[in-house]
């Protein structure tokens, strides 16, 4: 049995967003119990030149919706990066999930060979679909989801590996 490009992307993104959403809910609960300003969590960084938690969620969203759209040959939706609090981050995740769920899996057929062109920081990058998914999109997506997890754990939110992985 062959593993399709759709199965290798959209369900993976959906599961990670479900887990990330649950982690963000735990962060809200933690802030309430500890009587913390939630901004100390949403603006958390491990080092000063690192993007904060809000940006990590935005980046994960951008990567997932961009990857799925490019592989499916549909337009990449544009979401303004304006989220500043946990409610807005949850809304961003929900919009991303809704977009991912709206794509017909049949549109991914043949995408392993589809040419994908990106421009990152003024540098053009070209991939064939399989390499784009496996070598670029998935590693980048998981990097930012992992950073969101690490930022919250660093700030004391009681989360662990099972929260990151979700129900297995």
C-alpha positions as CSV (number, residue, x, y, z in Angstrom):
1,X,0.0,0.0,0.0
2,X,1.3,3.4,-0.9
3,X,1.3,6.3,1.5
4,X,-0.2,9.3,-0.3
5,X,1.0,12.9,-0.2
6,X,-2.3,13.9,1.4
7,X,-2.0,11.3,4.1
8,X,1.6,12.4,4.7
9,X,0.6,16.0,5.2
10,X,-2.9,17.1,6.1
11,X,-3.6,14.5,8.8
12,X,-0.2,15.1,10.3
13,X,-0.8,18.9,10.5
14,X,-4.3,18.4,11.9
15,X,-3.0,16.1,14.7
16,X,-0.3,18.5,15.6
17,X,-2.7,21.5,15.7
18,X,-5.1,19.5,18.0
19,X,-2.2,18.9,20.3
20,X,-0.9,22.4,20.1
21,X,-4.4,23.8,20.8
22,X,-4.6,21.6,23.9
23,X,-1.2,22.8,25.1
24,X,-2.3,26.4,24.7
25,X,-5.4,25.7,26.8
26,X,-3.1,24.3,29.5
27,X,-1.0,27.5,29.3
28,X,-4.1,29.6,29.9
29,X,-5.1,27.5,32.9
30,X,-1.5,27.8,34.2
31,X,-1.5,31.5,33.9
32,X,-4.8,31.7,35.8
33,X,-3.7,29.4,38.6
34,X,-0.3,31.2,39.0
35,X,-1.9,34.6,38.6
36,X,0.5,35.4,35.7
37,X,-0.1,38.0,33.0
38,X,-0.7,35.8,30.0
39,X,1.6,38.1,28.0
40,X,4.5,36.6,29.9
41,X,3.6,33.4,28.0
42,X,2.5,34.7,24.6
43,X,5.6,36.9,24.4
44,X,8.0,34.2,25.8
45,X,11.3,33.7,24.1
46,X,14.3,31.4,24.9
47,X,16.7,34.1,23.8
48,X,16.2,37.7,22.9
49,X,16.6,37.4,19.1
50,X,14.1,34.5,19.0
51,X,10.5,35.0,17.7
52,X,7.9,34.8,20.6
53,X,5.3,32.1,21.2
54,X,2.7,34.0,19.1
55,X,5.0,34.0,16.1
56,X,5.8,30.3,16.5
57,X,2.1,29.5,16.2
58,X,1.8,31.9,13.2
59,X,4.8,30.2,11.5
60,X,3.3,26.7,12.1
61,X,0.0,27.9,10.6
62,X,1.7,29.5,7.6
63,X,3.8,26.4,6.9
64,X,0.9,24.0,7.1
65,X,-1.5,26.0,5.0
66,X,1.2,26.9,2.5
67,X,2.3,23.3,2.1
68,X,-1.1,21.8,1.7
69,X,-2.2,24.5,-0.8
70,X,1.0,24.2,-2.9
71,X,0.7,20.4,-3.0
72,X,-3.0,20.6,-3.8
73,X,-2.4,23.3,-6.5
74,X,-4.7,25.8,-4.8
75,X,-4.2,29.3,-3.7
76,X,-2.4,29.8,-0.4
77,X,-4.7,31.7,1.9
78,X,-3.2,34.8,3.6
79,X,-3.7,35.3,7.3
80,X,-2.6,38.6,8.9
81,X,-0.1,37.9,11.7
82,X,-2.0,40.0,14.3
83,X,-2.5,37.5,17.1
84,X,-1.5,38.7,20.5
85,X,-3.3,36.5,23.0
86,X,-4.3,32.9,23.5
87,X,-7.9,33.4,22.2
88,X,-6.5,34.8,18.9
89,X,-4.0,32.0,18.7
90,X,-6.7,29.4,19.1
91,X,-8.7,31.3,16.4
92,X,-5.7,31.2,14.1
93,X,-5.3,27.4,14.6
94,X,-9.1,26.9,14.0
95,X,-8.9,28.9,10.7
96,X,-5.9,26.9,9.6
97,X,-7.6,23.6,10.5
98,X,-10.7,24.7,8.6
99,X,-8.6,25.5,5.5
100,X,-6.8,22.1,5.7
101,X,-10.1,20.2,6.1
102,X,-11.5,22.1,3.1
103,X,-9.0,20.7,0.6
104,X,-10.2,17.8,-1.5
105,X,-7.6,14.9,-1.0
106,X,-7.9,14.1,-4.7
107,X,-6.1,17.4,-5.5
108,X,-2.9,16.0,-4.0
109,X,-2.7,13.2,-6.6
110,X,0.5,13.6,-8.5
111,X,1.9,16.3,-6.2
112,X,5.0,14.2,-5.3
113,X,6.3,15.3,-8.7
114,X,4.8,18.8,-8.8
115,X,7.3,21.7,-9.0
116,X,7.2,23.9,-5.9
117,X,8.8,27.3,-6.1
118,X,9.4,29.4,-3.0
119,X,11.2,32.7,-2.3
120,X,12.7,32.8,1.1
121,X,14.3,36.0,2.1
122,X,14.9,36.9,-1.5
123,X,16.4,33.6,-2.3
124,X,14.5,31.4,-4.8
125,X,14.1,27.7,-3.8
126,X,12.8,25.0,-6.0
127,X,11.6,21.6,-5.0
128,X,9.7,18.7,-6.4
129,X,6.6,18.0,-4.2
130,X,7.9,15.0,-2.3
131,X,11.2,16.7,-1.3
132,X,9.3,19.9,-0.4
133,X,7.0,18.0,2.0
134,X,9.6,15.7,3.5
135,X,12.7,17.9,3.6
136,X,11.3,21.4,4.0
137,X,7.7,21.7,5.1
138,X,7.4,19.0,7.7
139,X,10.8,19.8,9.4
140,X,9.9,23.5,9.5
141,X,6.4,22.9,10.8
142,X,7.6,20.6,13.6
143,X,10.4,23.1,14.5
144,X,7.9,25.8,15.2
145,X,5.4,23.5,17.0
146,X,8.3,22.2,19.1
147,X,9.4,25.8,19.9
148,X,5.9,26.7,21.1
149,X,6.0,23.6,23.3
150,X,9.5,24.4,24.6
151,X,8.6,28.1,25.3
152,X,5.6,27.1,27.4
153,X,7.4,24.3,29.3
154,X,10.3,26.7,29.9
155,X,7.9,29.1,31.5
156,X,6.6,26.4,33.9
157,X,3.5,25.2,32.1
158,X,3.0,21.6,33.2
159,X,3.2,19.8,29.9
160,X,5.2,16.8,28.8
161,X,5.9,14.6,25.8
162,X,2.4,13.1,25.9
163,X,0.9,16.5,25.5
164,X,3.1,17.1,22.4
165,X,2.4,13.7,20.9
166,X,-1.3,13.6,21.9
167,X,-3.2,10.3,22.2
168,X,-1.2,7.6,20.5
